[in-house]
Amino acid sequence: MNYLAHLLLSGPEPDWRLGGLLGDFVKGPLKGELPADIEAGIRLHRRIDALTDSHPAYRKSQAQLDPHWRRYAGIILDIWFDHLLSRQWSEWHQQPLEDFCRDCWRHFHSRSGYIPARAQAFMERAERFKLLQSYGDEQVVAQSLARVSQRLSRPVSLQDALPELLARRPALERNFAELFGYLNREAAGFRQSYSKTSFGTQ
């Protein structure tokens, strides 16, 4: 899953959402150096990634891409699934996407002391250009894939996968709906279990 999906799956608590976003930037063991709810959001991010990689609908989506893209299928699908989520946002969340993103950025500004420089740079760019809100635009998907391509160790034009994604949209939409429904349930269960554990230790 990519940024928008992780923010939604993190639930309503702002620090959990920040942790959900930081999961792509904070590596290694968590040692209590961050507020507990931010670290909980990072743990949930990691759990979601593990569940995604092993889910049949995700594996089916990978198999539906041309073998040429198999090595990069995870990157391509993460961005494409944020595209699908953006297009279907009202089916998954009652708050308008624009308001959801604005609330996230507002809170993240207040927690800037806990945000690594690389994550801070991404957030500033995402807020300024309304990146998350614009994932529904296919050209933004192409631009995002191109930007990732520039960071790869060997040059690959990931944006060239867009026509294939568009051609397979119906099948990928079905896979996404199955996968994201499952992840929603698992994320809610994770948050509930964490809350019970935290309450019991107070």
N, C-alpha and C positions, 0 to 999 in steps of 0.2 A: 504494500500500500504506500501511497505517496502522501504529501503534506496535508492536503485537504481531508483525505480519509482519516488520517491519524488524529487530526483535530476533532473531527466529529466523533470518532470512536472513543476519544478520551473522556467524553461525558461533559456535564455542565460546569464542573469546578475549574476555575481559571488556571490554577497551578497544575492541575492534571493536564490541561490542554497545552500549557507551556512544555511540560515534560514530554507530551506526545510529539511535539514539534522537535524538541531537542534530541529525541531518540536517534535522529540521523547525524547528530553532531557530537554527542557524548558517547565515547567508547570505553570499554573496560568495566571493571567492577564498580559498583556504587557503594560509597563508604560513609554516607551520611553527611557529605560536604555541602549538599544542597538541601533546601527545605523538603520535608518528608513527602509532601504531595507532588512536588516536581519529580522527585526520584520515583514515586509510584507511577507517574505518567510515563517516565522512561521505561520502567519495567513493563508496563502495559504495551508500550510501543514494541518492545522486543518480543513480547508474547504474541502480539498480532502478526508480526513478521513471520514468526515460526509457524503459527497456525495457517497463515496464507500459503506459505511455501509447500505445505503438506496437504492442502485441501484438493480434492479431486477436480473441482471446478477451475481452480487455478492451473493445475497441471493440464487439464483439457485445453485451456486457453493457450498455454505454451505450445502444446502439440498442434494447435490450429494455425500457428504461424509457420511460414516457410522455414525450412531447416537453416537457411542462410542467416536467420535472425535468432536461432536458438540460444546462442551464447549470450545474447543481450536481451532475451525475452523478458527477464524480470524487470529490467529498466524500462523497456518499452511498455509493458503492461501496467506498471505502476503509474506511469504518466497517463496512459489511456484510461485507466480506471478512474483517475481523478476527473478526466474529461466526462466520463459517463456519470459520475457522481454529481458533477456540477450541472449537467443537463437534467438530472432527475432529482435535484436537491430537495424540492418540496415533498417528495415521497419519503424522504429519510429524516427530515428535520423541519419543525414548524416555524422556526425563525428564518426570515429571508436571508439569503447568502450574504448580501451586502452588510446587513446588520450583524450577522454572526462574525464576519471577518473584522469589522470595526471594533466589536467588543473584545475580540482576541488581541488585536494590536494595542488597544488601550491598556489592557492589563499587562501585556508584555513590556510596554514602556515602563511601567511601575516596577518591574522585576529585572531591569536591565543589568543589575549587578551580578545576576546569576547566569547571564547569557554569554557564552563564548563568542569571541570576535567573529569567527566565521559564520556562526548562526546569526549574529547581530547584522552582519552585512546582507545575508539573505533576507532577513525580515524587513530590513529597510527597503530593499529593492522590491520585495513582494508587496509591501504596503504602498509604496510610491506608485508602482505600475499596476496595482490591483491584480496581481498575478493570479491569486487563488480564485477570485471572482471571474476571471476571464478564461479559465480552463475549458469552459464550454465552447470556446472558439477553436475550430480546428487549426487555424493558423498559429494560435498560441501553443497548441500541442506541438506543431512542427518546430516552432522556435525553441520550445523547452527541450525537445529531443536534440536539436542542433547544439544547444548550449551544453548539454550533457556530453555530446560527442566530442566537444573540444577538451573535455577533461579525461578522456580515455587514453590509455597508454599507446594505443595504435589508432590511427585515424579510421573512423567508421561513420558514415553519414546516416545516423539513426533516423533522421527525418524522412529518409526514403522509405521507411516502413509505413508511413501514413496511408498511402493508397491501399495497402493490404489491410490495415486496420479498418478503414472505411468499408472495404468490400466485405469484411467479416463482422461488421457491426452487429447484426441481429444475433448471431451466435455468441459473440462476446458480451452482449448485453444480458443474455440469459445466464451466462456463466457468472457475470458480475452480480446479478441479482441474487443468485444462489449463495455465492461466496460472501457478499456483504451482509446478507441477512444472518448468516451464520456468525460472522465476526461481530455483528451488533449484539447478538445474544451472549457470545463468549465475553465480550468486553464488559457488558453490564454485569455478568456474573463475577468477573474479576474485580470490578470496582466494589461490588457488594461484599465480596469476601474480604477484601482489603479493609473496608470500613468496619466490618465486624471484628477483625483481628486488631485493628488500631484501637477500637473502643475497649476491647477486652484487656489491652495492656495499659490503659490509662489509670 
